Structures are given as structure tokens and as C-alpha cells.
Amino acid sequence: MSVEYKTEEQKKKFYRSKSWEEIRQEALERDNYECQECKRQGRVHVDSKKEEGKRKSIELNVHHKYEIEYYPKLALVLDNLETLCLNCHNKIHGKGFKKKKPKWDDEKW
């Protein structure tokens, strides 16, 4: 029997699992808590620090290069994971970004 991650409930269960938390932590440590996409572009984006009395802000995600919905066998494979900042992760998944319409539609000379 193979595991599937097609429904929201299946995905939530996976992302709450001890197995995911352990491999996720491994990926963060391997990547030195830095966004790998920012690093490729010569930028630095590291994890936030926990401040006393405040909630730690979420800066980094561990991203599946091959999504678990389509490649469930790679869900817990370290080589399929990469640390990304929220901005880069959202860009990859096309979330929160809309292409701006040009101000003018006329031809450039």
C-alpha cells in the first residue's frame, strides 16, 4: 500500500508528523538556516531569532522540490528538500504575486 498526499487532510497529517519534523530539521541544519534561492542569487536571508516574550517570526520554509502530491515516495528524502524564505517559496508556488499590468499599452519606439 502506498501513501498518498492528495487531500488537504492527508497533507496536514503529514506536515504534523514526527517524521516530517525530524527530516525538516535536518534540512534546515544542512542548509545552515539560510534560504538557498537567495543564496544562489547572491543574497542572504537567514532565520529569525527568538526574542524573549515574543513569538518567533516564521522566515523559512522547507520546500519539496518534487511535490508530495505527485511524488509521495520523495516526501521524506533529504535530497528532495531545500530551505527557502517565505518570499522565494511563495514565488515558486505562484502565491501572493500578481503580474503588474503595464501603465501604457502603446508601442515602444
N, C-alpha and C positions, 0 to 999 in steps of 0.2 A: 504494500500500500504506500503510495507516495503522498507527501504532504502538499497541500495547495494553499495558496495565499491569494485567493480571488476576491473574497468579500472583505468589507471593512472590519468585520468581527474577527475574521481569521488573521488579518494583518495586525489588529490591535493586540490580539493574544500573543502573536509572535514578538512584537516590539515590547511587550511587558515580560517576556520570558527571561529566566536566569541565563540561558544560553546566549541570547542576544546581548544582554548586558555585559557578559564576560568578553565576547568577541568584539563588541563595540569599544570597550575599554582598551583592549589590545590594539585596535586600530588607532585610537587616539594617542596612545603611548608611542606606537611605531611612528606616527606622523608628527610627533613632538607637539601635539596640541596646536597645530598650525593648519590653516586652510591650504590645501595642496594646489588648488586652482590659482589662488592669489600668488602663491609661491612660484608657479610656472610663469606668471606674468610679472615677476619681479617685485611683487608687493608682499607685505607681511600682515597677516590677520591671525592673531592668537586668541586663545580662550580668555574669558573674563576671569577676574579674581573674586573670590567670595569676600565680601566686606561684612564685618560684624554687625548683626542686627538687620541686615538687608538680604533680600533674596538675590541669589546669583543670577545674572542675566544670561540667557542662552545665546551663545555666539557661534557655536559649532554644531554641525550635524555629521553623523557618519552615513555616508551615501553608498548605496549599492550601485555599482557601475552597470551591472545587469540586474534589472528589477526583479524582486522576488515573485511578483505576479506571473512573470513569464519564465523565470529561471529559478524555481524553488530549490533546486539542488545546490545552488550557489549562495543561498541565504546566509549560511554560516561559514563561508570561505573567506579567510582574511584577505586574499589577493583580489577579491571582488569588492572590497570596501575601501573607501577613501574619505578622509576628513575634509569637510568643506564648511565655509562660513555660511550663514543663512542666506546671504545675498547670492553667492555663487550657486548654492543648492537650489534656490528658487528660480534662478535663470535657467539652469539645466532642465528643471521640470516645467518651465514656462509659467510660473506662478507670479502674480503681482506685477507683471510688467506688460505694458501695452505699448506698441509701437506708436510713436508720435506721428501725427499727420503733418505733412509739410505745410508751412504757413501759406505759401502760394503754390499754385498748380502749374504756373506757366513755365515755359521752357527756359533753360539757362543758355546764355549766349556765350 
